[in-house]
Amino acid sequence: MSQLPETPSTNRPKMHTGVASSLTTAQRWVLRGVAVADAPCGLWFLEAVAARTGTTPDEPVDATAEELISRGFLVDTAAGLRLASIALRDDVLRDTPPSVRQSLREAAAEVLADAGRSAQAARQLLRVLPAVSRSARALAARLAGDPAVGPSLAADLLLAVPVPGPADARLAWLVDVADNLYLAGRVDETLRMLHREVAADRYGPRQRAMLLGRLGAYYATQRPSLSLTYLGRALNQELDAAGRSWTLTMLASLAARFGHPDATELVAAAERAHERSPSPGGGIRLALANASRATAAGDLPRAARILREVDAGEPAARMQAVFLRVDRVANQIALGRYVDAATALDSVAAEIDTLGTVGQPLVTALDCVLRLATGELAEAQARARLALAGRGAALPAQARVDLLATVVEVLLRRGEVSAARALLADERPAVGWPDDMQWFRLGCAAAGDPEPGRHAALLGAAFVMPDRSTAPLLLVPHHGPRLVRAALALGDRQRAETLADHLKRAAGMTNNALWRGVAHQADGLLTGDPAALRAAVRLLRTTSARPALADALHDLARSPGLPPAEAPGLLAECAAMYTRMGAGDGTWEPDGAAGDDACRPAVAALTPAEVRVAELLAVGMTKQEAARDLFVSFHTVDTHLRSIYAKLGVRNRVELALVWESRDGA
């Protein structure tokens, strides 16, 4: 057999992995410029860097680049020029003297900054800091304050330059670094740095107070009690007017969020201090405080108006921007505006690197809350588990507990009670306000246990929280009635009545179908009046809160005053809803009924025509055969089948056959 001739490749440029000695000075310069860019770059970039460094090549840059492309050193892509391989890039950088490489990177940073590519400019500077010129250090300081540069990059830039000598300059630098580290989610690093500075005691009382205030602000998502303690200590120091204004507005915003008994007085004092001496971001902190107070009282519409009027784009808002966005999303979820909340969450997630990744766990927890409220149980649990596995102990305490609550609630709704109890067994809720606030949602999840008395400590924290602030109670609509149900199961009618009163007050202020429905449901649970529960079901049908509706249907079906003939249809509908959400029988039959007994009321809800269709399809007939046998159209059979699936909570013909077999053998 003859060998095939080798295909010539003369039309393809050869790929190079080394720096050839035959290259001209201009060609070497272009290769170095592209290598230093760290990303595909345009001719404009190379020409601007050449002008900055004063080393304009003898030959035109565009002609040189074309020659290098034809020889296989460069590749021209839609994004710009890049070197032919990573190995060639490494060779070019090794071939470049360190002083030349540093000069090129400084020039590249300046060019990119002038072109509005601040993040790329910052990454260039980080390659050579701290050994740079004075002008490059000034550029690093400017880029650190640029909103387009993410907090983590900004912190690294500030940490890479020499620490200022004078105490006031050092303190200003320290505060900038701490703010950026915190926003970047590097909370432990931030707290360690500030604690070291406080212990060093190198500052006067005014500067020490500033450090204590920052510690208070950064402990907010870790230990609320320490947050208030440090801010209170800061106020007892010798503060100037601006420092006092900053500390008071921060304390007021956190006190309102935590349901502090003196929140109203603290907000008033902060407003007076801010009017006398405005501090950066003080107006935003006051808006957050007033929105928190409105939510704490159940006035969600007023909170929405306050949050809507805040300008999150102003430079002073950078420190609060992510928390402002989170509060807006939480408000939309609480109001039942789930589509708006989902859109806002997507927007925050897309900007999280710039806004501050400290908000990422909070955003993830809110995403899970939204999915729980709308019945996307499997997705909520998957996201919560992923976040818990990925960050673990590094998660802020509040976010960790909220994510765990999502996992526990889904497990209980699926009937996996033992798995949920195993997760709850290791949890020890903090004792005392405000730290016990962080356990509210886990208490709400535990209330779904068929034996809620197993989790007395968690339920105790959940029961008393709404007395301080209804904000956590309003985030997930089905949690209010669930707590009322648990309180009644434990024989604490007074607590059940108090919880119902909170829900009624919120419903009166919010005045939408969601919260009127939830309030009627709580009232129906207390009174056993099916009329209140019917009203709850009617109102909740107009919302997207599917778990709340399914729970209300179940409560109505179990109401002692309901005519017995109505219960099977209601149980069938709620069972079908739970099944579509991915919940199990343990959710709608908390006393343990399941299996064959559970399918009987669902089958009883079928119409005579649906029963005839189900019987034929369950024994193996096709839809066409069933239509011929029943003398109806294929479309009619298909319509009946969809209704049968919904009522029985099945998804295919196999599941239908199993249900029908159980029914026949009962």
C-alpha positions as CSV (number, residue, x, y, z in Angstrom):
1,M,0.0,0.0,0.0
2,S,1.5,3.4,-1.0
3,Q,1.9,6.0,1.7
4,L,-0.3,9.2,1.4
5,P,1.7,12.3,0.5
6,E,2.1,14.8,3.4
7,T,-0.2,17.8,3.1
8,P,1.9,21.0,2.8
9,S,1.3,23.6,5.4
10,T,3.1,26.5,3.8
11,N,-0.1,28.7,4.1
12,R,-0.2,28.4,7.9
13,P,2.0,30.7,10.1
14,K,4.3,28.7,12.4
15,M,3.5,29.0,16.1
16,H,6.5,30.3,18.1
17,T,7.2,29.5,21.8
18,G,10.5,31.3,22.2
19,V,11.8,34.8,21.6
20,A,13.8,34.6,18.3
21,S,17.1,36.5,18.3
22,S,16.3,37.7,14.7
23,L,13.5,39.9,15.9
24,T,13.9,43.7,15.4
25,T,13.8,46.1,18.3
26,A,10.3,47.2,17.3
27,Q,9.0,43.6,17.1
28,R,10.4,42.9,20.6
29,W,8.7,46.0,21.9
30,V,5.3,45.0,20.5
31,L,5.6,41.5,21.9
32,R,6.5,42.9,25.3
33,G,3.6,45.3,25.2
34,V,1.1,42.6,24.3
35,A,2.6,40.3,27.0
36,V,2.3,43.0,29.7
37,A,-1.3,43.7,28.8
38,D,-2.4,40.3,30.4
39,A,-5.4,40.3,28.1
40,P,-6.0,40.8,24.4
41,C,-5.2,44.4,23.5
42,G,-5.8,46.8,20.7
43,L,-3.2,48.8,18.7
44,W,-4.4,51.9,20.5
45,F,-3.2,50.4,23.8
46,L,0.3,49.7,22.4
47,E,0.6,53.1,20.9
48,A,-0.6,54.8,24.1
49,V,1.9,52.8,26.2
50,A,4.7,53.6,23.8
51,A,3.9,57.3,24.1
52,R,3.8,57.1,27.9
53,T,7.1,55.4,28.2
54,G,8.7,57.6,25.5
55,T,9.9,54.5,23.6
56,T,8.0,54.8,20.4
57,P,9.3,52.0,18.1
58,D,11.1,53.0,14.9
59,E,8.6,51.1,12.8
60,P,4.8,51.7,12.8
61,V,3.1,49.6,15.5
62,D,0.4,48.4,13.1
63,A,2.9,47.2,10.4
64,T,5.0,45.5,13.1
65,A,2.0,43.7,14.5
66,E,1.0,42.5,11.0
67,E,4.5,41.1,10.5
68,L,4.4,39.3,13.9
69,I,0.9,37.8,13.0
70,S,2.2,36.5,9.7
71,R,5.2,34.9,11.4
72,G,3.0,33.2,14.0
73,F,4.1,35.2,17.1
74,L,0.7,37.1,17.5
75,V,-2.9,36.1,17.0
76,D,-5.5,38.6,15.9
77,T,-8.8,37.9,17.7
78,A,-12.1,39.8,17.9
79,A,-11.1,41.0,21.4
80,G,-7.6,42.2,20.3
81,L,-4.1,41.0,19.8
82,R,-2.7,38.2,22.0
83,L,0.5,36.1,22.0
84,A,0.4,32.8,20.2
85,S,0.8,30.7,23.4
86,I,1.2,31.0,27.1
87,A,4.7,29.6,26.8
88,L,5.6,32.4,24.4
89,R,4.2,35.0,26.8
90,D,6.3,33.6,29.7
91,D,9.4,33.7,27.4
92,V,8.7,37.3,26.4
93,L,8.3,38.4,30.0
94,R,11.5,36.5,31.1
95,D,13.3,38.2,28.2
96,T,12.2,41.7,29.4
97,P,14.5,43.4,32.0
98,P,12.6,43.9,35.3
99,S,13.0,47.7,35.1
100,V,11.5,47.8,31.6
101,R,8.7,45.4,32.7
102,Q,7.9,47.7,35.6
103,S,7.9,50.8,33.4
104,L,5.6,49.1,30.9
105,R,3.1,48.1,33.6
106,E,3.0,51.5,35.2
107,A,2.4,53.0,31.8
108,A,-0.2,50.4,31.0
109,A,-2.0,51.2,34.3
110,E,-2.1,54.9,33.5
111,V,-3.4,54.2,29.9
112,L,-6.1,51.9,31.2
113,A,-7.2,54.3,33.9
114,D,-7.4,57.1,31.3
115,A,-9.5,54.8,29.1
116,G,-12.0,54.2,32.0
117,R,-10.8,50.6,32.6
118,S,-10.2,51.1,36.3
119,A,-10.2,47.4,37.3
120,Q,-7.7,46.5,34.7
121,A,-5.5,49.4,35.7
122,A,-5.6,48.3,39.3
123,R,-4.5,44.8,38.4
124,Q,-1.6,46.2,36.5
125,L,-0.4,48.3,39.5
126,L,-0.7,45.3,41.8
127,R,1.9,43.5,39.7
128,V,4.6,46.0,40.6
129,L,3.5,47.6,44.0
130,P,5.1,48.8,46.2
131,A,8.2,49.5,44.1
132,V,6.6,52.2,41.8
133,S,7.0,55.9,41.2
134,R,5.2,58.6,43.3
135,S,2.8,59.2,40.4
136,A,1.9,55.5,40.3
137,R,1.2,55.5,44.0
138,A,-1.1,58.4,43.6
139,L,-2.9,56.5,40.9
140,A,-3.2,53.5,43.2
141,A,-4.9,55.8,45.8
142,R,-7.2,57.2,43.2
143,L,-8.2,53.8,41.8
144,A,-8.9,52.5,45.3
145,G,-11.7,55.1,45.6
146,D,-13.1,54.3,42.1
147,P,-16.5,52.6,42.4
148,A,-15.6,50.5,39.3
149,V,-12.8,48.9,41.2
150,G,-14.1,46.1,43.4
151,P,-13.6,46.4,47.2
152,S,-11.1,43.5,47.2
153,L,-8.9,45.0,44.6
154,A,-9.1,48.4,46.3
155,A,-8.1,46.9,49.6
156,D,-5.1,45.1,48.0
157,L,-4.0,48.3,46.4
158,L,-4.1,50.2,49.7
159,L,-2.3,47.4,51.5
160,A,0.4,47.3,48.8
161,V,1.5,50.9,49.2
162,P,3.6,52.1,52.1
163,V,1.6,52.9,55.2
164,P,1.4,56.7,55.9
165,G,3.5,58.0,58.8
166,P,1.5,60.7,60.6
167,A,-1.2,59.4,62.9
168,D,-4.2,61.1,61.2
169,A,-3.0,60.0,57.7
170,R,-2.4,56.4,59.0
171,L,-5.9,56.4,60.5
172,A,-7.5,57.6,57.3
173,W,-5.6,54.9,55.4
174,L,-6.6,52.3,58.0
175,V,-10.3,53.2,57.7
176,D,-10.2,53.0,53.9
177,V,-8.5,49.6,54.0
178,A,-11.0,48.3,56.7
179,D,-14.0,49.5,54.7
180,N,-12.9,47.8,51.6
181,L,-11.8,44.6,53.3
182,Y,-15.2,44.4,54.9
183,L,-17.1,45.0,51.7
184,A,-14.9,42.4,50.0
185,G,-16.2,39.8,52.5
186,R,-12.9,39.6,54.3
187,V,-14.6,40.2,57.6
188,D,-12.3,38.2,59.9
189,E,-9.2,40.0,58.4
190,T,-10.9,43.3,59.0
191,L,-11.7,42.6,62.6
192,R,-8.2,41.3,63.3
193,M,-6.6,44.4,61.9
194,L,-8.9,46.8,63.8
195,H,-8.4,44.9,67.1
196,R,-4.6,45.1,66.6
197,E,-4.8,48.8,66.1
198,V,-7.1,49.3,69.2
199,A,-4.7,47.2,71.3
200,A,-1.6,49.2,70.0
201,D,-3.2,52.3,71.5
202,R,-1.2,54.6,69.2
203,Y,-4.0,57.2,68.8
204,G,-5.9,59.7,70.9
205,P,-9.4,59.4,72.2
206,R,-11.0,60.7,69.0
207,Q,-9.2,58.3,66.7
208,R,-9.8,55.4,69.2
209,A,-13.5,56.2,69.1
210,M,-13.4,56.0,65.3
211,L,-11.9,52.5,65.4
212,L,-14.4,51.3,68.0
213,G,-17.2,52.6,65.8
214,R,-15.9,50.7,62.8
215,L,-15.6,47.5,64.9
216,G,-19.3,48.1,65.9
217,A,-20.3,48.4,62.2
218,Y,-18.5,45.3,61.1
219,Y,-19.8,43.1,63.9
220,A,-23.4,43.7,62.7
221,T,-23.7,40.4,60.7
222,Q,-21.6,38.5,63.2
223,R,-22.5,39.4,66.8
224,P,-25.2,42.1,67.1
225,S,-24.6,42.5,70.8
226,L,-20.9,43.3,70.2
227,S,-21.9,45.7,67.4
228,L,-24.1,47.7,69.8
229,T,-21.5,47.5,72.6
230,Y,-18.6,48.9,70.4
231,L,-20.8,51.7,69.0
232,G,-21.9,52.6,72.5
233,R,-18.3,52.7,73.7
234,A,-17.4,54.9,70.7
235,L,-20.1,57.4,71.7
236,N,-18.6,57.7,75.2
237,Q,-15.2,58.8,73.7
238,E,-14.2,62.4,72.8
239,L,-15.7,62.6,69.3
240,D,-15.7,65.6,67.0
241,A,-19.0,66.6,65.4
242,A,-18.5,64.6,62.2
243,G,-17.4,61.5,64.1
244,R,-20.3,61.8,66.4
245,S,-22.7,62.1,63.5
246,W,-21.2,59.0,61.8
247,T,-21.4,56.9,64.9
248,L,-24.9,58.0,65.8
249,T,-26.3,57.3,62.3
250,M,-24.6,53.9,62.3
251,L,-26.0,53.0,65.7
252,A,-29.4,54.2,64.8
253,S,-29.6,52.1,61.7
254,L,-28.5,49.0,63.5
255,A,-30.7,49.7,66.6
256,A,-33.7,50.0,64.3
257,R,-32.8,46.8,62.5
258,F,-32.4,44.9,65.8
259,G,-35.6,46.2,67.3
260,H,-33.8,48.2,70.0
261,P,-36.3,49.6,72.6
262,D,-34.8,53.1,72.2
263,A,-34.6,53.0,68.4
264,T,-37.0,56.0,68.0
265,E,-34.9,58.2,70.3
266,L,-31.7,57.1,68.8
267,V,-32.9,57.8,65.3
268,A,-34.1,61.3,66.4
269,A,-30.7,62.0,68.0
270,A,-28.9,60.8,64.8
271,E,-31.0,63.0,62.6
272,R,-30.1,66.0,64.8
273,A,-26.4,65.2,64.7
274,H,-26.5,64.6,60.9
275,E,-28.2,67.9,60.4
276,R,-25.5,69.7,62.3
277,S,-22.6,67.9,60.7
278,P,-23.4,65.6,57.8
279,S,-21.2,62.5,57.6
280,P,-20.5,60.5,54.4
281,G,-23.4,58.1,53.8
282,G,-25.2,59.4,57.0
283,G,-28.4,60.2,55.1
284,I,-28.5,56.6,53.7
285,R,-28.0,55.1,57.1
286,L,-30.8,57.2,58.4
287,A,-33.1,56.1,55.6
288,L,-32.2,52.5,56.3
289,A,-33.0,53.1,60.0
290,N,-36.4,54.7,59.2
291,A,-37.2,51.9,56.8
292,S,-36.3,49.3,59.4
293,R,-38.6,51.1,61.9
294,A,-41.5,51.0,59.5
295,T,-41.0,47.3,58.8
296,A,-40.7,46.6,62.5
297,A,-44.1,48.1,62.9
298,G,-45.5,46.1,59.9
299,D,-45.8,49.1,57.6
300,L,-44.2,47.6,54.5
301,P,-45.5,50.2,52.1
302,R,-43.9,53.1,54.0
303,A,-40.6,51.1,54.2
304,A,-40.8,50.7,50.4
305,R,-41.3,54.4,49.8
306,I,-38.3,55.3,52.1
307,L,-36.0,52.7,50.4
308,R,-37.1,53.8,46.9
309,E,-36.2,57.4,47.5
310,V,-32.6,56.7,48.5
311,D,-30.0,57.3,45.7
312,A,-27.8,54.1,45.8
313,G,-25.5,55.5,43.1
314,E,-24.0,58.5,44.9
315,P,-20.3,58.0,45.9
316,A,-21.1,58.3,49.6
317,A,-23.4,55.3,49.3
318,R,-20.6,52.8,48.5
319,M,-20.3,51.5,52.0
320,Q,-24.1,51.0,52.3
321,A,-25.0,50.3,48.7
322,V,-25.1,46.5,49.0
323,F,-27.2,46.6,52.2
324,L,-29.6,49.1,50.7
325,R,-30.1,46.7,47.7
326,V,-30.6,43.8,50.1
327,D,-33.2,45.7,52.1
328,R,-35.0,46.7,48.9
329,V,-35.2,43.0,47.8
330,A,-36.4,41.9,51.3
331,N,-39.1,44.5,51.2
332,Q,-40.3,43.3,47.7
333,I,-40.4,39.7,48.9
334,A,-42.3,40.7,52.1
335,L,-44.9,42.6,49.9
336,G,-45.3,39.5,47.7
337,R,-43.8,41.2,44.7
338,Y,-41.9,38.1,43.7
339,V,-41.2,38.9,40.1
340,D,-39.7,42.3,41.0
341,A,-37.7,40.7,43.8
342,A,-36.3,38.0,41.4
343,T,-35.2,40.7,38.9
344,A,-33.6,42.8,41.6
345,L,-31.7,39.7,43.0
346,D,-30.4,39.0,39.5
347,S,-29.2,42.6,39.3
348,V,-27.4,42.5,42.7
349,A,-25.8,39.2,41.9
350,A,-24.4,40.6,38.6
351,E,-22.9,43.6,40.4
352,I,-21.8,41.9,43.6
353,D,-18.1,42.1,42.9
354,T,-18.3,45.9,42.6
355,L,-20.9,46.4,45.3
356,G,-19.1,44.1,47.8
357,T,-19.0,40.4,48.2
358,V,-19.8,40.8,51.9
359,G,-23.4,40.9,50.6
360,Q,-23.1,37.6,48.7
361,P,-24.3,35.3,51.6
362,L,-27.1,37.7,52.4
363,V,-28.2,37.7,48.7
364,T,-28.0,33.9,48.6
365,A,-30.1,33.6,51.7
366,L,-32.7,36.0,50.3
367,D,-32.8,34.0,47.1
368,C,-33.6,30.9,49.1
369,V,-36.3,32.8,51.0
370,L,-37.9,33.9,47.7
371,R,-37.9,30.3,46.4
372,L,-39.4,29.1,49.7
373,A,-42.1,31.7,49.5
374,T,-43.0,30.7,46.0
375,G,-42.7,26.9,46.4
376,E,-39.4,26.2,44.5
377,L,-38.3,23.9,47.3
378,A,-35.8,21.8,45.5
379,E,-33.9,24.8,44.1
380,A,-34.0,26.6,47.4
381,Q,-32.5,23.6,49.2
382,A,-29.8,23.0,46.5
383,R,-28.7,26.6,46.7
384,A,-28.6,26.7,50.5
385,R,-26.6,23.4,50.7
386,L,-24.1,24.7,48.1
387,A,-23.6,27.9,50.0
388,L,-23.1,26.1,53.3
389,A,-20.7,23.7,51.8
390,G,-18.7,26.3,49.9
391,R,-18.2,28.9,52.7
392,G,-19.0,26.9,55.9
393,A,-17.6,28.6,59.0
394,A,-16.6,31.6,57.0
395,L,-20.3,32.6,56.5
396,P,-21.6,35.4,58.7
397,A,-23.7,34.0,61.5
398,Q,-27.0,35.4,60.3
399,A,-26.5,34.0,56.7
400,R,-25.4,30.6,58.0
401,V,-28.5,30.2,60.2
402,D,-30.8,31.4,57.5
403,L,-29.4,29.0,54.9
404,L,-29.6,26.1,57.4
405,A,-33.2,27.1,58.1
406,T,-33.9,26.7,54.3
407,V,-32.5,23.1,54.3
408,V,-34.4,22.2,57.5
409,E,-37.7,23.5,56.2
410,V,-37.5,21.7,52.9
411,L,-36.5,18.4,54.7
412,L,-39.6,18.7,57.0
413,R,-41.8,19.5,54.1
414,R,-40.6,16.4,52.3
415,G,-41.3,14.3,55.4
416,E,-37.6,13.7,56.1
417,V,-38.1,14.5,59.7
418,S,-35.2,12.5,61.1
419,A,-32.7,14.3,58.8
420,A,-34.1,17.7,59.8
421,R,-33.9,16.8,63.5
422,A,-30.3,15.7,63.1
423,L,-29.4,19.1,61.7
424,L,-31.3,20.9,64.5
425,A,-29.8,18.8,67.2
426,D,-26.4,20.5,67.1
427,E,-27.8,24.1,67.0
428,R,-27.7,26.1,70.2
429,P,-29.5,29.4,69.8
430,A,-27.8,32.4,71.3
431,V,-29.3,33.5,74.6
432,G,-30.5,37.1,74.9
433,W,-31.3,39.9,72.6
434,P,-30.2,40.9,70.0
435,D,-28.1,37.8,69.2
436,D,-31.1,35.5,69.5
437,M,-32.7,37.4,66.6
438,Q,-30.4,35.6,64.2
439,W,-32.2,32.3,65.0
440,F,-35.7,33.4,64.1
441,R,-36.0,31.7,60.7
442,L,-34.5,28.5,62.1
443,G,-37.2,28.6,64.8
444,C,-39.8,29.0,62.1
445,A,-38.4,26.0,60.2
446,A,-38.4,23.9,63.4
447,A,-42.0,24.8,64.0
448,G,-42.8,22.6,61.0
449,D,-41.7,19.5,63.0
450,P,-44.7,17.3,63.7
451,E,-43.5,17.4,67.3
452,P,-42.5,21.1,67.8
453,G,-41.9,20.7,71.5
454,R,-38.6,19.0,70.6
455,H,-37.2,22.4,69.7
456,A,-38.3,24.5,72.7
457,A,-35.3,26.8,72.7
458,L,-35.5,27.6,68.9
459,L,-39.3,28.2,69.1
460,G,-38.9,30.4,72.2
461,A,-36.6,32.7,70.2
462,A,-39.0,32.7,67.3
463,F,-42.0,33.4,69.4
464,V,-40.7,36.5,71.2
465,M,-38.9,38.2,68.2
466,P,-42.1,39.7,66.7
467,D,-42.7,41.6,69.9
468,R,-39.6,43.7,69.1
469,S,-39.8,43.7,65.3
470,T,-42.2,42.1,62.9
471,A,-39.6,42.4,60.1
472,P,-38.5,38.7,60.2
473,L,-42.1,37.5,60.5
474,L,-43.1,39.3,57.3
475,L,-40.4,37.9,55.1
476,V,-41.9,34.5,54.5
477,P,-45.7,34.6,54.5
478,H,-46.4,31.0,55.6
479,H,-44.1,31.4,58.7
480,G,-46.7,33.5,60.6
481,P,-49.5,30.9,60.6
482,R,-46.9,28.1,61.1
483,L,-45.8,29.8,64.4
484,V,-49.4,30.3,65.4
485,R,-50.1,26.6,64.8
486,A,-47.0,25.5,66.8
487,A,-48.0,27.8,69.7
488,L,-51.4,26.2,69.8
489,A,-49.9,22.7,69.6
490,L,-47.8,23.6,72.6
491,G,-50.8,24.9,74.5
492,D,-49.6,28.5,74.5
493,R,-52.8,30.2,73.3
494,Q,-51.7,33.6,74.6
495,R,-48.6,33.5,72.4
496,A,-50.7,32.3,69.4
497,E,-53.0,35.3,69.9
498,T,-50.1,37.7,70.1
499,L,-48.6,36.4,66.9
500,A,-52.0,36.6,65.1
501,D,-52.3,40.2,66.3
502,H,-48.9,41.1,64.7
503,L,-50.1,39.6,61.5
504,K,-53.4,41.4,61.6
505,R,-51.6,44.7,62.2
506,A,-49.3,44.2,59.3
507,A,-52.3,43.2,57.1
508,G,-54.1,46.4,58.0
509,M,-51.0,48.5,57.1
510,T,-50.1,46.6,54.0
511,N,-53.6,46.0,52.7
512,N,-52.8,43.5,50.0
513,A,-54.3,40.1,49.3
514,L,-51.2,38.2,50.6
515,W,-51.2,39.6,54.1
516,R,-55.0,39.8,54.4
517,G,-55.0,36.1,53.5
518,V,-52.3,35.3,56.0
519,A,-54.1,37.3,58.8
520,H,-57.4,35.4,58.0
521,Q,-55.6,32.1,58.2
522,A,-54.1,32.9,61.6
523,D,-57.5,34.0,62.8
524,G,-59.1,30.8,61.5
525,L,-56.5,28.7,63.3
526,L,-57.3,30.5,66.5
527,T,-61.1,30.4,66.3
528,G,-61.6,27.3,64.2
529,D,-63.9,29.3,62.0
530,P,-64.0,27.9,58.5
531,A,-65.3,31.2,57.2
532,A,-61.9,32.9,58.1
533,L,-60.0,30.0,56.5
534,R,-62.2,30.2,53.3
535,A,-61.4,33.9,53.1
536,A,-57.7,33.1,53.5
537,V,-57.8,30.5,50.7
538,R,-59.7,32.9,48.4
539,L,-57.2,35.7,48.9
540,L,-54.1,33.5,48.7
541,R,-55.3,32.0,45.4
542,T,-54.6,35.4,43.8
543,T,-51.0,35.4,44.9
544,S,-47.9,33.4,44.0
545,A,-47.3,32.3,47.5
546,R,-48.0,28.6,46.8
547,P,-46.8,27.1,50.2
548,A,-49.0,29.7,52.0
549,L,-52.0,28.7,49.9
550,A,-51.3,24.9,50.3
551,D,-51.1,25.3,54.1
552,A,-54.3,27.3,54.2
553,L,-56.1,24.7,52.2
554,H,-54.9,22.0,54.6
555,D,-56.0,24.1,57.6
556,L,-59.4,24.6,56.1
557,A,-59.7,20.9,55.4
558,R,-58.9,20.1,59.0
559,S,-61.2,22.9,60.4
560,P,-63.7,21.3,62.9
561,G,-66.5,23.4,61.6
562,L,-66.1,22.4,57.9
563,P,-68.8,20.1,56.4
564,P,-67.1,16.6,56.2
565,A,-68.0,16.3,52.5
566,E,-65.8,19.2,51.6
567,A,-62.6,17.9,53.2
568,P,-61.6,15.3,50.7
569,G,-61.5,17.7,47.8
570,L,-59.5,20.3,49.8
571,L,-57.0,17.7,50.9
572,A,-56.7,16.4,47.4
573,E,-55.9,19.9,46.1
574,C,-53.4,20.7,48.8
575,A,-51.7,17.3,48.3
576,A,-51.4,18.0,44.6
577,M,-49.9,21.4,45.4
578,Y,-47.4,19.9,47.9
579,T,-46.4,17.3,45.4
580,R,-45.8,19.8,42.6
581,M,-43.6,21.8,45.0
582,G,-41.5,18.8,45.8
583,A,-43.0,18.4,49.3
584,G,-44.1,15.0,50.7
585,D,-47.1,13.7,52.6
586,G,-45.4,14.6,55.9
587,T,-46.1,18.3,55.2
588,W,-49.9,18.0,54.8
589,E,-50.4,15.1,57.2
590,P,-48.2,16.2,60.1
591,D,-49.9,13.6,62.5
592,G,-48.2,10.8,60.5
593,A,-50.9,9.7,58.0
594,A,-49.4,8.7,54.7
595,G,-49.2,6.0,52.2
596,D,-52.4,4.3,51.0
597,D,-54.6,6.2,53.4
598,A,-53.4,9.5,52.0
599,C,-54.4,8.7,48.4
600,R,-58.0,8.0,49.2
601,P,-59.3,11.6,49.7
602,A,-57.4,12.6,46.5
603,V,-59.0,9.9,44.5
604,A,-62.4,10.8,46.0
605,A,-61.9,14.3,44.6
606,L,-62.1,13.1,41.0
607,T,-65.3,13.7,39.0
608,P,-67.1,10.6,37.5
609,A,-65.7,11.4,34.1
610,E,-62.2,11.7,35.5
611,V,-62.6,8.4,37.3
612,R,-63.6,6.6,34.0
613,V,-60.5,8.1,32.2
614,A,-58.2,7.2,35.1
615,E,-59.4,3.6,35.2
616,L,-58.8,3.1,31.5
617,L,-55.4,4.8,31.4
618,A,-54.2,3.0,34.7
619,V,-54.8,-0.4,33.1
620,G,-52.6,0.5,30.1
621,M,-54.9,2.1,27.5
622,T,-53.5,4.9,25.4
623,K,-55.4,8.2,25.3
624,Q,-56.6,7.5,21.8
625,E,-58.0,4.1,22.9
626,A,-59.6,5.6,26.0
627,A,-61.3,8.3,23.7
628,R,-62.7,5.6,21.4
629,D,-63.9,3.5,24.4
630,L,-65.6,6.5,26.1
631,F,-67.0,8.0,22.8
632,V,-65.3,11.3,23.5
633,S,-62.6,13.3,21.7
634,F,-58.8,12.8,22.3
635,H,-58.8,16.5,23.5
636,T,-61.4,15.7,26.2
637,V,-59.4,12.7,27.5
638,D,-56.2,14.9,27.5
639,T,-58.0,17.6,29.5
640,H,-59.3,15.1,32.0
641,L,-55.8,13.6,32.4
642,R,-54.3,16.9,33.3
643,S,-56.9,17.4,35.9
644,I,-56.3,13.9,37.3
645,Y,-52.6,14.5,37.5
646,A,-53.1,17.8,39.4
647,K,-55.6,16.3,41.9
648,L,-53.6,13.1,42.6
649,G,-50.3,14.8,42.6
650,V,-48.8,12.4,40.0
651,R,-46.6,13.3,37.0
652,N,-46.9,10.3,34.7
653,R,-48.9,7.2,33.8
654,V,-46.7,4.9,35.9
655,E,-47.4,7.0,39.1
656,L,-51.1,7.1,38.1
657,A,-51.1,3.3,37.9
658,L,-49.5,2.9,41.3
659,V,-52.0,5.3,42.9
660,W,-54.9,3.5,41.3
661,E,-53.6,0.1,42.4
662,S,-53.3,1.4,46.0
663,R,-56.9,2.6,45.8
664,D,-58.2,-0.7,44.5
665,G,-56.5,-2.7,47.1
666,A,-57.6,-0.4,50.0
